Amino acid sequence: MNIDLKNLTIQKAHNHMLNGDFSARELTQAYLNVIKEKNENLNAYLHVFEENALKQADEADKRFKDGTAELMTGIPMAIKNNICIKGEITTAASKILENYHATYDATVIEKLRKAGAVFLGGTNMDEFAMGSSTENSAYGVTKNPHDKTRVPGGSSGGSAVAVASDMALVALGTDTGGSIRQPASFCGLTGLKTTYGRVSRYGAIAMGSSLDQIGPIAKNTEDSEIVYDIIRGDDEMDSTTIPESLQKDYSIKDKMVIGVPRHFMKEGIDESVLKNFEESLDKLKSLGYEIKEIELPNIGYVLSAYYIFMPAEVSANLARFDGVRFGLLKEGKNGIEDYIKTRGEGFGPEPRRRIILGTYILSHGYYDAYYNKSMALRDLIRDDFNKAFELVDVILTPTTPTPAFKIGDKCDDPVEMYLADIFTVSANVTGVPAISIPSGFTEKEGASLPLGIQFMAPHMGEKILFKVAKDFEILQK
């Protein structure tokens, strides 16, 4: 049968399967057909789990028949290829893990599997999640379906493209400095970065352990919330998750205040982004939200601080890839040469750059001068946000300073590429939740490119984000 994948949501798909309009297997096959048609050109998936996906769909159909189906049962998903799925290839888009098959399920996969979700495949990404464009993958660049000459954002670019091009209904990504929200914005989708510790990181290949969070990329806020409610929660396998006794949800106020740090939006922002942002503010005012200008005194230093302690964490986390325990092995004359050749050939330019920088930062004589100072600055930025949230309920910024840029435009200038994260990185530095939602389009060189706005809320304020985002979505329809 002909299934309208473009307008399908999780709730609609569930209702159709419940009513017998189509089966989970038919829905899964419909997505697999689109993958066969589009993926060669867009390069969203690195690995397609066709046989296992159809088996999972058949299991889902049994649950619909016996009445045990849940909302996510039979829902076909794309999974970023740094999240472990037992038995499947998990490369983090790096040659150093080229033939690595995960030996266990990540906690989020375990929870989604229990709910009956179907895993279509592992998506392309910047190598070890290091990048803002999915150009750093060892397996080729992913292309933006809105304009194939442009990047989809990164590092979760493959997951975003899978959803935007109807190759998955919803996807999982990871967010270290904006890696869910930025590609969601570039591809016209909704991307959620959860409060640090709300979702277990167990089974996600680590980049920056104090920054990484797994979250959904979806067509709308409702689908993001559905996935979030399944994957959230304390996990004994991840000591950084928030204990259930400390978890709370903020109550929703009748009249909420939105804070705008205009002082942070003065330079390097595309005119179309600023115009769209002002139009979005007017829409929020029309909904009854109060707009309040706020100051975040140290926010101008956030990117500089991030690019000190993040490479330090990268250096520590990537030390385990040595050719001995798993992944690639390039043999030399002795153990040291094995190690040098394996890492030299296995890692691409961006991971090598960050490992070298992080090792330098953590070395004797520079640890106090750089790393400790950046962590002190992180505390100041966190305090700024805490004070701001005493005055406002959410903070609003553009998601990105520009629309999707051309493939190759920023490859030769790492600093220019890093600036793509200017608005998103503060949520990871402070640990607060943030959501990017579509806010319109702009015309560039004959292409209609999506734009997004970002809401940030206090720690454990996801429900506030869902309320504001859903209100805004009503006006966008």
TIVEXKE-73733 format. One record per residue (C-alpha): residue number from 1; residue in three letters; y, x, z. Coordinates in steps of 0.05 Angstrom, whole numbers, plus 32768, in hexadecimal, padded with zeros to 4 digits. Layout:
<recs>
[rec NUM 'ala' [Y X Z]]
...
</recs>
This chain:
<recs>
[rec 1 'met' [8000 8000 8000]]
[rec 2 'asn' [8049 8014 7FF7]]
[rec 3 'ile' [8067 8026 803C]]
[rec 4 'asp' [80B3 802A 8043]]
[rec 5 'leu' [80B4 806F 8065]]
[rec 6 'lys' [80FF 8078 805F]]
[rec 7 'asn' [8110 803D 808C]]
[rec 8 'leu' [80D4 8044 80BB]]
[rec 9 'thr' [80DF 8050 8105]]
[rec 10 'ile' [80AC 8059 813C]]
[rec 11 'gln' [80B4 8011 8154]]
[rec 12 'lys' [80B0 7FF5 810D]]
[rec 13 'ala' [8072 801F 80FD]]
[rec 14 'his' [8051 8009 813E]]
[rec 15 'asn' [805F 7FC0 812F]]
[rec 16 'his' [8043 7FC6 80E8]]
[rec 17 'met' [8003 7FE7 8102]]
[rec 18 'leu' [7FFD 7FB4 8139]]
[rec 19 'asn' [8003 7F7B 8106]]
[rec 20 'gly' [7FD2 7F9C 80D7]]
[rec 21 'asp' [8005 7FA6 809F]]
[rec 22 'phe' [7FEB 7FED 8097]]
[rec 23 'ser' [7FBD 801A 80BF]]
[rec 24 'ala' [7FCC 805D 80E0]]
[rec 25 'arg' [7FA2 807E 80AB]]
[rec 26 'glu' [7FC9 805E 8073]]
[rec 27 'leu' [800B 8072 8094]]
[rec 28 'thr' [7FF3 80BA 809E]]
[rec 29 'gln' [7FDA 80BD 8056]]
[rec 30 'ala' [801E 80A5 803D]]
[rec 31 'tyr' [8040 80DF 8061]]
[rec 32 'leu' [800C 8110 8048]]
[rec 33 'asn' [8019 80F8 8001]]
[rec 34 'val' [8064 8105 8009]]
[rec 35 'ile' [8055 814A 8026]]
[rec 36 'lys' [802B 815A 7FE8]]
[rec 37 'glu' [8064 8142 7FBC]]
[rec 38 'lys' [80A0 8163 7FDE]]
[rec 39 'asn' [808B 819D 800A]]
[rec 40 'glu' [8081 81D1 7FD4]]
[rec 41 'asn' [80CB 81C9 7FC3]]
[rec 42 'leu' [80E8 81C0 8009]]
[rec 43 'asn' [80B9 81EE 8030]]
[rec 44 'ala' [80BD 81C4 806F]]
[rec 45 'tyr' [8073 81CD 8083]]
[rec 46 'leu' [8050 8210 808B]]
[rec 47 'his' [800D 81EF 809A]]
[rec 48 'val' [7FF5 81A8 808D]]
[rec 49 'phe' [7FBE 818F 80BA]]
[rec 50 'glu' [7FA4 815B 8089]]
[rec 51 'glu' [7F5C 8155 80A0]]
[rec 52 'asn' [7F6D 8152 80EA]]
[rec 53 'ala' [7FA8 8124 80DF]]
[rec 54 'leu' [7F7B 80F1 80BC]]
[rec 55 'lys' [7F48 80F7 80F5]]
[rec 56 'gln' [7F80 80E9 8128]]
[rec 57 'ala' [7F97 80AE 80FE]]
[rec 58 'asp' [7F50 8091 80FF]]
[rec 59 'glu' [7F4E 8098 814B]]
[rec 60 'ala' [7F92 8075 814E]]
[rec 61 'asp' [7F76 803B 8124]]
[rec 62 'lys' [7F3D 8033 8156]]
[rec 63 'arg' [7F71 802D 818E]]
[rec 64 'phe' [7F96 7FF6 8168]]
[rec 65 'lys' [7F54 7FD1 8161]]
[rec 66 'asp' [7F40 7FD7 81AB]]
[rec 67 'gly' [7F86 7FC8 81C5]]
[rec 68 'thr' [7F96 800B 81E5]]
[rec 69 'ala' [7FCA 8021 81B2]]
[rec 70 'glu' [800D 803A 81CE]]
[rec 71 'leu' [8051 803E 81AB]]
[rec 72 'met' [8043 8085 8190]]
[rec 73 'thr' [7FFB 8076 817C]]
[rec 74 'gly' [7FF1 8085 8132]]
[rec 75 'ile' [8038 80A1 8129]]
[rec 76 'pro' [8037 80DD 80F9]]
[rec 77 'met' [805E 8118 8113]]
[rec 78 'ala' [8073 815D 80FD]]
[rec 79 'ile' [806F 8196 8130]]
[rec 80 'lys' [8098 81D5 812F]]
[rec 81 'asn' [8069 820F 8123]]
[rec 82 'asn' [8078 8231 8166]]
[rec 83 'ile' [8058 81F8 818E]]
[rec 84 'cys' [800D 8202 8199]]
[rec 85 'ile' [7FDC 81CF 817E]]
[rec 86 'lys' [7F95 81E3 8190]]
[rec 87 'gly' [7F6E 81FE 8154]]
[rec 88 'glu' [7FAA 81FD 8125]]
[rec 89 'ile' [7FD0 8239 810A]]
[rec 90 'thr' [800E 8247 8134]]
[rec 91 'thr' [8037 827F 8115]]
[rec 92 'ala' [807F 8274 812E]]
[rec 93 'ala' [808E 8284 80E4]]
[rec 94 'ser' [807E 82CE 80F1]]
[rec 95 'lys' [804E 82FD 80CE]]
[rec 96 'ile' [803A 8319 8112]]
[rec 97 'leu' [8016 82D6 8121]]
[rec 98 'glu' [8000 82CA 80D9]]
[rec 99 'asn' [7FB8 82B5 80E9]]
[rec 100 'tyr' [7FBF 829F 8132]]
[rec 101 'his' [7F9C 825E 8143]]
[rec 102 'ala' [7FB4 823F 8184]]
[rec 103 'thr' [7F7E 823D 81B9]]
[rec 104 'tyr' [7F9D 8204 81E0]]
[rec 105 'asp' [7FCD 81C9 81DB]]
[rec 106 'ala' [8015 81CF 81F3]]
[rec 107 'thr' [8023 819D 822A]]
[rec 108 'val' [804F 8173 81FB]]
[rec 109 'ile' [8016 8171 81C8]]
[rec 110 'glu' [7FE5 815D 81FE]]
[rec 111 'lys' [8012 8123 8212]]
[rec 112 'leu' [801E 810C 81CB]]
[rec 113 'arg' [7FD4 8113 81BB]]
[rec 114 'lys' [7FC4 80E6 81F7]]
[rec 115 'ala' [7FF6 80B3 81DB]]
[rec 116 'gly' [7FD2 80B5 8198]]
[rec 117 'ala' [8005 80D8 816D]]
[rec 118 'val' [7FEF 80F7 812B]]
[rec 119 'phe' [8002 8140 811D]]
[rec 120 'leu' [800F 814A 80D3]]
[rec 121 'gly' [801D 8195 80D3]]
[rec 122 'gly' [8044 81D1 80EC]]
[rec 123 'thr' [808A 81D8 80D2]]
[rec 124 'asn' [80B2 8213 80B9]]
[rec 125 'met' [80E6 8234 80E6]]
[rec 126 'asp' [810F 8272 80F1]]
[rec 127 'glu' [80DE 82A9 8108]]
[rec 128 'phe' [80D2 82A0 8152]]
[rec 129 'ala' [810B 826D 8151]]
[rec 130 'met' [813E 82A3 8144]]
[rec 131 'gly' [8171 8287 8114]]
[rec 132 'ser' [819E 824D 8100]]
[rec 133 'ser' [8187 8240 80B9]]
[rec 134 'thr' [813B 8248 80B1]]
[rec 135 'glu' [8149 8282 8083]]
[rec 136 'asn' [8129 82B3 80B4]]
[rec 137 'ser' [80E2 8297 80AA]]
[rec 138 'ala' [80AF 82C9 8091]]
[rec 139 'tyr' [8095 8292 8064]]
[rec 140 'gly' [80D4 8280 803C]]
[rec 141 'val' [8112 8256 8047]]
[rec 142 'thr' [8110 820B 8052]]
[rec 143 'lys' [8140 81E3 8027]]
[rec 144 'asn' [816E 81AA 803C]]
[rec 145 'pro' [8158 8169 801A]]
[rec 146 'his' [81A1 8152 8014]]
[rec 147 'asp' [81B0 8190 7FE9]]
[rec 148 'lys' [8178 81C0 7FDA]]
[rec 149 'thr' [81A9 81FA 7FD2]]
[rec 150 'arg' [81BB 81F5 801C]]
[rec 151 'val' [8199 8205 805D]]
[rec 152 'pro' [817C 81CF 808A]]
[rec 153 'gly' [8193 81F3 80C9]]
[rec 154 'gly' [8167 8216 80FA]]
[rec 155 'ser' [813D 822A 811B]]
[rec 156 'ser' [811A 81E6 8117]]
[rec 157 'gly' [812D 81DD 80CE]]
[rec 158 'gly' [80E7 81CC 80B6]]
[rec 159 'ser' [80E0 8194 80E9]]
[rec 160 'ala' [8123 8177 80D6]]
[rec 161 'val' [8113 8179 808B]]
[rec 162 'ala' [80CF 8159 8097]]
[rec 163 'val' [80F0 811C 80B7]]
[rec 164 'ala' [812D 811A 8087]]
[rec 165 'ser' [8100 811B 8049]]
[rec 166 'asp' [80CD 80E8 8062]]
[rec 167 'met' [8096 811C 806D]]
[rec 168 'ala' [8091 8106 80B7]]
[rec 169 'leu' [80A9 80CB 80E0]]
[rec 170 'val' [80C0 80F8 8119]]
[rec 171 'ala' [80BB 8141 812C]]
[rec 172 'leu' [80BB 8172 8166]]
[rec 173 'gly' [80E8 81AF 8167]]
[rec 174 'thr' [80FF 81E2 819A]]
[rec 175 'asp' [8147 81EF 81AD]]
[rec 176 'thr' [815F 8232 81C8]]
[rec 177 'gly' [81A8 8230 81B3]]
[rec 178 'gly' [81AC 81F2 8187]]
[rec 179 'ser' [816C 81F8 815F]]
[rec 180 'ile' [815D 81AD 8162]]
[rec 181 'arg' [81A4 8191 815F]]
[rec 182 'gln' [81C0 81BD 8127]]
[rec 183 'pro' [8189 81AF 80F4]]
[rec 184 'ala' [818B 8165 8108]]
[rec 185 'ser' [81D5 8165 80F8]]
[rec 186 'phe' [81CC 818A 80B6]]
[rec 187 'cys' [8196 8159 80A0]]
[rec 188 'gly' [81B5 8117 80B9]]
[rec 189 'leu' [8186 810C 80F4]]
[rec 190 'thr' [8186 8105 813F]]
[rec 191 'gly' [8172 8142 8169]]
[rec 192 'leu' [8168 8143 81B4]]
[rec 193 'lys' [816C 8181 81E0]]
[rec 194 'thr' [8153 816C 8225]]
[rec 195 'thr' [8169 8183 826A]]
[rec 196 'tyr' [814A 81C8 8278]]
[rec 197 'gly' [8109 81B9 829E]]
[rec 198 'arg' [8102 8171 8288]]
[rec 199 'val' [80CD 8182 8254]]
[rec 200 'ser' [8096 81B6 825D]]
[rec 201 'arg' [809B 81F6 8234]]
[rec 202 'tyr' [8051 8206 823E]]
[rec 203 'gly' [8033 8214 81FA]]
[rec 204 'ala' [8075 8221 81D7]]
[rec 205 'ile' [807B 826A 81BF]]
[rec 206 'ala' [80B5 8283 81E9]]
[rec 207 'met' [80F6 829F 81CE]]
[rec 208 'gly' [8126 8298 8209]]
[rec 209 'ser' [8102 827E 8246]]
[rec 210 'ser' [8140 8266 826B]]
[rec 211 'leu' [815A 8243 822D]]
[rec 212 'asp' [8120 8226 8204]]
[rec 213 'gln' [8112 81DB 8206]]
[rec 214 'ile' [80E3 81B1 81DB]]
[rec 215 'gly' [8100 8170 81C0]]
[rec 216 'pro' [80FD 813C 8188]]
[rec 217 'ile' [811F 8138 8144]]
[rec 218 'ala' [8120 80F0 812D]]
[rec 219 'lys' [8143 80BD 8101]]
[rec 220 'asn' [8167 809C 813B]]
[rec 221 'thr' [8172 809E 8186]]
[rec 222 'glu' [813D 806A 8196]]
[rec 223 'asp' [8106 8095 8176]]
[rec 224 'ser' [8120 80D2 819B]]
[rec 225 'glu' [811C 80AD 81DD]]
[rec 226 'ile' [80D6 8094 81CF]]
[rec 227 'val' [80BC 80DB 81C4]]
[rec 228 'tyr' [80E5 80F6 81FE]]
[rec 229 'asp' [80C6 80C3 822E]]
[rec 230 'ile' [8081 80DC 821B]]
[rec 231 'ile' [808C 8127 821D]]
[rec 232 'arg' [80B8 812B 825B]]
[rec 233 'gly' [809F 813A 82A1]]
[rec 234 'asp' [808A 816E 82D4]]
[rec 235 'asp' [8052 819E 82BF]]
[rec 236 'glu' [8029 81CB 82EC]]
[rec 237 'met' [8021 81FA 82B1]]
[rec 238 'asp' [806C 8206 82AD]]
[rec 239 'ser' [808F 821A 82ED]]
[rec 240 'thr' [80D4 820E 82CD]]
[rec 241 'thr' [80C9 81C3 82C7]]
[rec 242 'ile' [80EF 8197 82F8]]
[rec 243 'pro' [80C0 817B 832F]]
[rec 244 'glu' [80B7 812F 832C]]
[rec 245 'ser' [80D7 8129 8371]]
[rec 246 'leu' [8118 8146 8356]]
[rec 247 'gln' [8119 8120 8314]]
[rec 248 'lys' [814C 80E8 830E]]
[rec 249 'asp' [816F 80BF 82D9]]
[rec 250 'tyr' [81B9 80B1 82DB]]
[rec 251 'ser' [81CE 8068 82E0]]
[rec 252 'ile' [81F7 804F 82A5]]
[rec 253 'lys' [823F 803C 82B5]]
[rec 254 'asp' [8262 7FFF 8297]]
[rec 255 'lys' [829B 802B 827E]]
[rec 256 'met' [828E 8073 826E]]
[rec 257 'val' [82BD 80AD 8262]]
[rec 258 'ile' [82B3 80DF 8229]]
[rec 259 'gly' [82CF 8125 8233]]
[rec 260 'val' [82EA 814C 81F7]]
[rec 261 'pro' [82F7 8197 81FE]]
[rec 262 'arg' [832A 819B 81C5]]
[rec 263 'his' [833F 81E1 81DA]]
[rec 264 'phe' [82FA 81F8 81C1]]
[rec 265 'met' [8303 81DA 817C]]
[rec 266 'lys' [833D 8201 815E]]
[rec 267 'glu' [8320 8237 8130]]
[rec 268 'gly' [82E9 823E 80FD]]
[rec 269 'ile' [82DA 81F4 80F7]]
[rec 270 'asp' [82D5 81D3 80B3]]
[rec 271 'glu' [830B 819E 80A6]]
[rec 272 'ser' [82D7 816A 8094]]
[rec 273 'val' [82B5 8175 80D7]]
[rec 274 'leu' [82F6 816C 80FE]]
[rec 275 'lys' [8309 812E 80D6]]
[rec 276 'asn' [82C5 810F 80E2]]
[rec 277 'phe' [82C9 8121 812C]]
[rec 278 'glu' [830C 80FC 8133]]
[rec 279 'glu' [82F0 80C0 810F]]
[rec 280 'ser' [82B5 80C0 813F]]
[rec 281 'leu' [82E4 80C1 817A]]
[rec 282 'asp' [8308 8084 815F]]
[rec 283 'lys' [82C5 8060 8158]]
[rec 284 'leu' [82B3 8070 81A0]]
[rec 285 'lys' [82F7 8057 81B8]]
[rec 286 'ser' [82EA 8015 8193]]
[rec 287 'leu' [82AA 800F 81BB]]
[rec 288 'gly' [82D1 8012 81FB]]
[rec 289 'tyr' [82C4 805B 820E]]
[rec 290 'glu' [82FE 8080 822F]]
[rec 291 'ile' [830E 80C3 820F]]
[rec 292 'lys' [8327 80FA 823D]]
[rec 293 'glu' [833B 8141 822A]]
[rec 294 'ile' [831A 8175 8256]]
[rec 295 'glu' [831D 81C0 8262]]
[rec 296 'leu' [82E0 81ED 8263]]
[rec 297 'pro' [8303 822E 8275]]
[rec 298 'asn' [82CA 825E 8265]]
[rec 299 'ile' [82AB 823A 8229]]
[rec 300 'gly' [82CA 826C 81F9]]
[rec 301 'tyr' [829B 82A2 8214]]
[rec 302 'val' [825B 8279 820F]]
[rec 303 'leu' [8242 8295 81CD]]
[rec 304 'ser' [8250 82DD 81E2]]
[rec 305 'ala' [822B 82D4 8223]]
[rec 306 'tyr' [81F1 82B1 8200]]
[rec 307 'tyr' [81E8 82EA 81CF]]
[rec 308 'ile' [81DF 831A 8209]]
[rec 309 'phe' [81AD 82F8 8237]]
[rec 310 'met' [8187 82D5 81FE]]
[rec 311 'pro' [8172 8317 81DB]]
[rec 312 'ala' [815F 8332 821F]]
[rec 313 'glu' [812E 82F8 8227]]
[rec 314 'val' [8117 8301 81E0]]
[rec 315 'ser' [8107 834B 81ED]]
[rec 316 'ala' [80DD 8338 822A]]
[rec 317 'asn' [80B9 82FD 8209]]
[rec 318 'leu' [80A7 8321 81C8]]
[rec 319 'ala' [808A 835E 81EB]]
[rec 320 'arg' [8047 8339 81EE]]
[rec 321 'phe' [803F 833D 81A2]]
[rec 322 'asp' [801F 8382 81A0]]
[rec 323 'gly' [7FE4 837A 8170]]
[rec 324 'val' [7FB2 8380 81A9]]
[rec 325 'arg' [7FA7 833A 81C4]]
[rec 326 'phe' [7FB6 830C 818A]]
[rec 327 'gly' [7FD7 8309 8146]]
[rec 328 'leu' [7FE3 8341 8114]]
[rec 329 'leu' [7FC7 8388 811E]]
[rec 330 'lys' [7FDD 83C2 80F2]]
[rec 331 'glu' [7FB3 83FF 8105]]
[rec 332 'gly' [7FD2 8444 810C]]
[rec 333 'lys' [7FB8 8487 8125]]
[rec 334 'asn' [7FBB 8472 816E]]
[rec 335 'gly' [7FCE 8439 819C]]
[rec 336 'ile' [8019 8447 819A]]
[rec 337 'glu' [8019 844A 814E]]
[rec 338 'asp' [7FF1 8408 814C]]
[rec 339 'tyr' [8028 83E9 8176]]
[rec 340 'ile' [8061 8405 814D]]
[rec 341 'lys' [8042 83F2 8109]]
[rec 342 'thr' [802D 83AC 8120]]
[rec 343 'arg' [8071 839A 813C]]
[rec 344 'gly' [8097 83BD 8103]]
[rec 345 'glu' [8072 8397 80CD]]
[rec 346 'gly' [8065 8357 80F3]]
[rec 347 'phe' [80AC 8346 8109]]
[rec 348 'gly' [80E3 8334 80D7]]
[rec 349 'pro' [812B 8350 80D9]]
[rec 350 'glu' [8148 831C 810A]]
[rec 351 'pro' [8113 8322 8140]]
[rec 352 'arg' [8117 836E 813A]]
[rec 353 'arg' [8163 836A 8141]]
[rec 354 'arg' [815F 8340 8180]]
[rec 355 'ile' [8127 8369 819F]]
[rec 356 'ile' [814F 83A9 8196]]
[rec 357 'leu' [818E 8389 81B1]]
[rec 358 'gly' [816A 836A 81EC]]
[rec 359 'thr' [8146 83AA 81FE]]
[rec 360 'tyr' [8189 83CF 81FC]]
[rec 361 'ile' [81A9 839B 8229]]
[rec 362 'leu' [8171 83A0 825C]]
[rec 363 'ser' [816F 83EC 825C]]
[rec 364 'his' [8185 8417 8296]]
[rec 365 'gly' [81D0 841F 8298]]
[rec 366 'tyr' [81DE 83E0 826F]]
[rec 367 'tyr' [81BB 83AA 8298]]
[rec 368 'asp' [81F5 83A4 82C9]]
[rec 369 'ala' [822B 83AE 8294]]
[rec 370 'tyr' [8211 8378 8265]]
[rec 371 'tyr' [81D8 834D 827E]]
[rec 372 'asn' [81F0 8340 82C5]]
[rec 373 'lys' [8237 8332 82AD]]
[rec 374 'ser' [821D 8300 8279]]
[rec 375 'met' [81F5 82DC 82AF]]
[rec 376 'ala' [8233 82D9 82DC]]
[rec 377 'leu' [8259 82BB 82A2]]
[rec 378 'arg' [8220 8289 8298]]
[rec 379 'asp' [822B 8271 82E0]]
[rec 380 'leu' [8275 8268 82D4]]
[rec 381 'ile' [8268 823F 8295]]
[rec 382 'arg' [8235 8215 82BB]]
[rec 383 'asp' [826A 8209 82F1]]
[rec 384 'asp' [829D 81F4 82BC]]
[rec 385 'phe' [826D 81C0 82A2]]
[rec 386 'asn' [825C 81A6 82E7]]
[rec 387 'lys' [82A6 819D 82F6]]
[rec 388 'ala' [82B2 817A 82B3]]
[rec 389 'phe' [8279 8149 82C1]]
[rec 390 'glu' [829D 8134 8301]]
[rec 391 'leu' [82D4 8119 82D4]]
[rec 392 'val' [82AD 8100 8297]]
[rec 393 'asp' [8269 80E3 8288]]
[rec 394 'val' [825B 8108 8247]]
[rec 395 'ile' [827B 8141 8220]]
[rec 396 'leu' [8285 8139 81D5]]
[rec 397 'thr' [828B 816F 819F]]
[rec 398 'pro' [8277 8176 8156]]
[rec 399 'thr' [822F 818E 8151]]
[rec 400 'thr' [8240 81C6 8120]]
[rec 401 'pro' [8281 81E6 8108]]
[rec 402 'thr' [826E 81DA 80BF]]
[rec 403 'pro' [823F 81AF 8095]]
[rec 404 'ala' [8200 81CF 807A]]
[rec 405 'phe' [8211 8211 8059]]
[rec 406 'lys' [81F4 8230 801A]]
[rec 407 'ile' [81B2 8256 801D]]
[rec 408 'gly' [81C3 82A0 8020]]
[rec 409 'asp' [820C 8296 8034]]
[rec 410 'lys' [8207 82B4 807A]]
[rec 411 'cys' [81C9 82E0 8075]]
[rec 412 'asp' [81F0 8321 8071]]
[rec 413 'asp' [821C 8310 80AD]]
[rec 414 'pro' [81F4 8302 80ED]]
[rec 415 'val' [8233 82F5 8116]]
[rec 416 'glu' [824A 82C0 80E5]]
[rec 417 'met' [8205 82A1 80EA]]
[rec 418 'tyr' [8207 82A2 8136]]
[rec 419 'leu' [8249 827B 8134]]
[rec 420 'ala' [8223 823F 8119]]
[rec 421 'asp' [820C 8233 8161]]
[rec 422 'ile' [8252 8233 817F]]
[rec 423 'phe' [824F 81EA 8197]]
[rec 424 'thr' [8205 81E3 81A6]]
[rec 425 'val' [81F7 8222 81CF]]
[rec 426 'ser' [821C 820C 820E]]
[rec 427 'ala' [81E8 81D6 821D]]
[rec 428 'asn' [81B1 820A 821F]]
[rec 429 'val' [81DB 823B 8247]]
[rec 430 'thr' [81EA 8206 827C]]
[rec 431 'gly' [81A8 81E1 8277]]
[rec 432 'val' [81C7 819C 826B]]
[rec 433 'pro' [81AB 8169 8239]]
[rec 434 'ala' [81CC 815E 81F6]]
[rec 435 'ile' [81C1 8133 81B9]]
[rec 436 'ser' [81DA 8139 8171]]
[rec 437 'ile' [81E0 80F8 814A]]
[rec 438 'pro' [81F6 80EC 8102]]
[rec 439 'ser' [8241 80DD 80FB]]
[rec 440 'gly' [824C 80D8 80B0]]
[rec 441 'phe' [824D 8101 8071]]
[rec 442 'thr' [827C 8130 804C]]
[rec 443 'glu' [827E 8143 8003]]
[rec 444 'lys' [8276 818D 7FF2]]
[rec 445 'glu' [826E 81A5 7FAA]]
[rec 446 'gly' [8251 8163 7F93]]
[rec 447 'ala' [8220 815C 7FCD]]
[rec 448 'ser' [8224 8129 8005]]
[rec 449 'leu' [8217 8150 8045]]
[rec 450 'pro' [8208 8132 808A]]
[rec 451 'leu' [8233 813F 80C7]]
[rec 452 'gly' [8223 8136 8111]]
[rec 453 'ile' [8243 8130 8154]]
[rec 454 'gln' [8227 8149 8196]]
[rec 455 'phe' [8227 8128 81DA]]
[rec 456 'met' [8218 8151 8219]]
[rec 457 'ala' [8209 8131 825D]]
[rec 458 'pro' [81FE 814A 82A4]]
[rec 459 'his' [81BA 8165 82B8]]
[rec 460 'met' [8184 812F 82B0]]
[rec 461 'gly' [81B7 8103 828D]]
[rec 462 'glu' [818C 80F3 8250]]
[rec 463 'lys' [8192 80A7 825B]]
[rec 464 'ile' [81DE 80AE 8256]]
[rec 465 'leu' [81D6 80D2 8214]]
[rec 466 'phe' [81A8 809C 81F9]]
[rec 467 'lys' [81D9 8065 820C]]
[rec 468 'val' [8216 8085 81EC]]
[rec 469 'ala' [81EF 809B 81AE]]
[rec 470 'lys' [81D2 8055 81A3]]
[rec 471 'asp' [8217 8036 81AA]]
[rec 472 'phe' [8233 8065 8176]]
[rec 473 'glu' [81F8 8058 8147]]
[rec 474 'ile' [820A 800E 8145]]
[rec 475 'leu' [824D 801E 8127]]
[rec 476 'gln' [822D 804D 80F4]]
[rec 477 'lys' [8201 8017 80D6]]
</recs>
